[in-house]
Amino acid sequence: MSGISEFEYAGWQAAAQAYAKSFAVATAQFVQPLLDAVSARADVTILDVACGPGVVSAQAAEHGAKTTGIDFSPEMIRLARTANPDLEFHISDVEQLPFDSAHFDAAVVNFGLHHFERPHKALAEIRRVLRPRGRIAYTKWVSQRDNPPYRIILDAIAEHGSMDVPMPAGQDASLRIEELNRMTQEAGFTINTAEMSPTEKLWRLPLGTDLIDVFSSATARMAILLRAQSPQSMSRIRTQVAQNVARYVQNEAIQIPVRAFVVSAVSAHP
């Protein structure tokens, strides 16, 4: 396992339980568009890549689809199996999937590809296990500055703390959607270009939720940035973040817009 993979593995092992309780609520807003993109229904077999706590698999199963979830984090798979004991989950490296070629009708990746060390290798392996004309759908956040929850925190850090924090090598937020789509095409997929406008959903959080705590406990790279701030800076950062989050209070809840691309493509098998 390389340095990048080790970092991602350790980060998500540690964040798994907090992610399932908080940040997964944000990513879950984009599950239905993903499933629509692959026409999830009773006669469709779906591979849920980077399945996390199993949210996508569970919703696909509700549509009658036969789902199989994979994740490299044993803790994520434990959570997925606990929450969905009747569904199938495997601990697996996305670059070495334990399935025969042409095994699935479709694959979905909900906010996972930008965490992979080599997305192009992952996409090629996903294509291998798809049947001819198999579909893939994935989500990717818009730039952090265009995504309100991230922008609120980054603005507060820039004003009261330091952005000069060493980060492990890797892509995550720096991987642009254009690069990811290019990799998808090079892996042998044809992208549905009609679906390239960002989709906006609402992330609903209970009143009083501390957004700093959410990102510190339920993410990997943003957590490093936040934990590197001094106590004095963090106090001011928390105050500014809380003030800005208050603007999004509606109907006895915090409702912050989150924006992401939902991309669908079809395998270019003949």
C-alpha positions in Angstrom: 0.0 0.0 0.0 1.5 3.4 -1.0 1.7 6.5 1.1 -1.5 7.9 -0.5 -3.4 4.8 0.0 -2.2 4.4 3.5 -3.3 8.0 4.3 -6.8 7.4 2.8 -7.1 4.0 4.5 -6.1 5.4 8.0 -8.3 8.5 7.5 -11.4 6.6 6.6 -10.9 3.9 9.1 -10.8 6.6 11.8 -13.7 8.7 10.3 -16.1 5.8 9.4 -18.5 6.0 12.4 -18.6 9.8 12.4 -19.0 9.9 8.7 -22.0 7.5 8.8 -23.7 9.7 11.3 -23.0 13.1 9.7 -21.3 13.6 6.4 -23.1 10.6 4.9 -26.3 12.6 5.1 -24.8 15.1 2.7 -23.6 12.5 0.2 -26.9 10.6 0.5 -28.7 13.5 -1.2 -27.1 12.4 -4.5 -27.9 8.7 -4.3 -31.2 8.9 -6.2 -29.7 10.7 -9.2 -27.0 8.1 -9.3 -29.5 5.3 -9.3 -31.6 7.0 -12.0 -28.5 7.3 -14.2 -28.0 3.5 -14.2 -31.7 2.7 -14.3 -31.7 0.8 -11.0 -34.5 -1.8 -11.0 -35.3 -5.4 -10.3 -33.4 -6.9 -13.3 -30.2 -4.8 -12.8 -27.0 -6.0 -11.0 -25.1 -3.0 -9.5 -21.6 -2.7 -8.1 -21.4 -0.1 -5.4 -17.8 1.1 -5.4 -16.4 2.8 -2.3 -19.7 1.9 -0.7 -18.9 3.3 2.8 -21.6 2.5 5.3 -23.9 1.0 2.5 -26.3 3.9 1.9 -26.2 3.5 -1.9 -26.6 -0.2 -1.8 -29.5 0.0 0.6 -31.4 2.4 -1.6 -30.6 0.5 -4.8 -32.0 -2.6 -3.1 -35.2 -0.8 -2.4 -35.5 -0.4 -6.1 -35.2 -4.2 -6.4 -31.7 -4.1 -7.8 -29.2 -6.8 -6.8 -26.4 -4.9 -5.2 -22.8 -5.7 -4.2 -20.8 -3.1 -2.2 -17.0 -2.9 -2.0 -14.8 -0.7 0.1 -11.1 -0.9 1.2 -12.0 0.1 4.8 -12.9 -2.8 7.0 -14.6 -0.4 9.4 -16.9 0.9 6.6 -17.7 -2.6 5.5 -18.5 -3.5 9.1 -20.9 -0.6 9.4 -22.5 -1.5 6.0 -23.0 -5.1 7.0 -24.4 -4.2 10.4 -26.9 -1.7 8.8 -27.8 -4.0 5.9 -27.4 -7.7 7.0 -29.2 -9.0 3.9 -27.0 -7.3 1.4 -23.6 -8.3 0.0 -20.4 -6.3 0.9 -16.7 -7.1 0.4 -13.5 -5.5 1.6 -11.7 -4.9 -1.7 -9.1 -2.8 -3.5 -10.9 -1.1 -6.4 -7.9 -1.8 -8.7 -8.3 -5.6 -8.1 -12.0 -6.4 -7.9 -12.8 -10.0 -6.9 -15.3 -10.5 -9.7 -15.2 -12.1 -13.1 -15.2 -9.9 -16.2 -18.6 -8.8 -17.5 -20.2 -9.6 -14.2 -22.4 -6.5 -13.5 -24.9 -4.4 -15.4 -23.9 -1.1 -13.8 -21.5 0.5 -11.3 -22.0 3.5 -9.1 -19.4 5.5 -7.2 -20.7 8.1 -4.8 -17.9 10.6 -4.0 -15.2 8.0 -4.2 -13.2 8.4 -7.4 -11.4 11.5 -6.3 -10.1 9.7 -3.2 -8.5 6.9 -5.2 -4.7 7.0 -5.7 -5.1 6.1 -9.4 -8.6 6.9 -10.6 -7.7 5.8 -14.2 -6.8 2.3 -13.0 -9.9 2.1 -10.9 -12.1 3.1 -13.9 -10.4 0.5 -16.1 -11.0 -2.2 -13.5 -14.7 -1.1 -13.1 -15.1 -1.3 -16.9 -13.7 -4.8 -16.9 -16.4 -6.1 -14.5 -19.2 -4.5 -16.5 -21.1 -6.2 -19.2 -21.1 -4.9 -22.7 -22.8 -1.4 -22.8 -22.7 -1.4 -19.0 -23.3 1.9 -17.2 -21.3 3.8 -14.7 -22.4 6.8 -12.7 -20.4 8.8 -10.2 -20.5 12.0 -8.2 -17.8 14.6 -7.7 -18.1 17.8 -5.6 -17.8 21.1 -7.3 -14.8 23.1 -6.3 -14.7 23.7 -2.6 -15.0 27.5 -3.0 -18.3 26.9 -4.9 -19.7 24.5 -2.2 -21.1 26.5 0.7 -20.1 24.1 3.6 -16.5 24.0 2.5 -16.4 27.7 1.6 -17.7 28.7 5.1 -14.8 26.8 6.7 -12.1 27.7 4.3 -13.0 31.4 4.5 -12.8 31.3 8.3 -9.4 29.5 8.2 -8.1 32.0 5.7 -9.1 34.9 7.9 -8.2 33.6 11.4 -5.8 30.7 10.9 -3.4 29.2 8.4 -3.9 27.5 5.1 -0.2 26.6 5.0 -0.6 23.1 6.3 1.4 20.1 4.8 -0.9 17.6 3.2 -0.2 14.0 2.2 0.2 13.5 -1.5 -3.0 12.8 -3.4 -5.8 14.4 -5.4 -9.1 14.7 -3.5 -10.3 18.3 -4.0 -7.6 19.1 -6.5 -8.9 16.6 -9.1 -11.1 18.6 -11.5 -14.2 17.1 -13.1 -12.7 17.6 -16.5 -9.7 15.5 -15.6 -11.9 12.8 -14.1 -14.1 12.7 -17.2 -11.0 12.5 -19.4 -9.9 9.5 -17.4 -13.3 8.0 -17.8 -13.2 8.2 -21.5 -9.7 6.9 -21.7 -10.8 3.9 -19.6 -13.3 3.0 -22.4 -16.5 4.8 -21.5 -18.6 7.2 -23.4 -19.9 10.1 -21.2 -23.4 11.4 -21.4 -22.4 15.1 -21.8 -26.0 16.2 -21.3 -25.7 15.7 -17.6 -22.7 17.9 -16.9 -24.4 20.8 -15.0 -23.9 20.7 -11.2 -26.8 19.3 -9.2 -27.7 21.2 -5.9 -29.2 19.5 -2.9 -29.8 20.5 0.7 -27.8 19.1 3.5 -30.0 19.1 6.6 -28.4 19.1 10.0 -29.9 19.4 13.5 -29.9 22.8 15.1 -26.7 23.4 17.1 -24.6 21.1 14.9 -21.0 22.3 14.9 -19.8 22.2 11.3 -16.1 22.2 12.5 -16.7 19.1 14.5 -18.4 17.4 11.5 -15.4 18.1 9.2 -12.9 17.3 11.9 -14.3 13.9 12.7 -15.9 12.7 9.4 -13.4 13.7 6.7 -9.8 12.9 5.9 -8.0 15.9 4.3 -10.2 18.7 5.7 -9.7 17.1 9.2 -5.9 17.6 8.8 -6.3 21.2 7.9 -8.6 21.9 10.9 -6.5 20.0 13.4 -3.4 21.9 12.5 -4.9 25.2 13.6 -3.8 26.7 17.0 -6.3 26.8 19.8 -6.6 30.5 19.6 -7.2 30.5 15.9 -9.7 27.6 16.2 -11.7 29.6 18.7 -12.1 32.4 16.2 -12.7 30.0 13.3 -15.5 28.3 15.2 -17.1 31.7 16.0 -17.1 32.8 12.3 -18.3 29.4 11.1 -21.2 29.4 13.6 -22.2 32.9 12.5 -22.3 32.0 8.8 -24.0 28.6 9.4 -26.8 30.6 11.2 -27.8 32.1 7.9 -28.9 28.6 6.8 -31.3 27.9 9.6 -34.8 27.2 8.3 -37.7 25.2 9.7 -35.9 24.3 12.9 -32.9 22.8 11.1 -29.7 23.9 9.4 -30.2 23.5 5.6 -27.0 24.1 3.7 -26.8 23.7 -0.1 -24.3 21.2 -1.4 -23.4 21.0 -5.0 -21.9 18.2 -7.1 -21.6 16.8 -10.6 -23.5 13.6 -11.3 -21.8 12.0 -14.3 -23.1 9.0 -16.2 -21.3 7.0 -18.9 -21.7 3.8 -20.8 -19.0 1.2 -21.5 -17.8 1.5 -25.1 -17.8 -2.3 -25.6 -19.0 -3.2 -29.1 
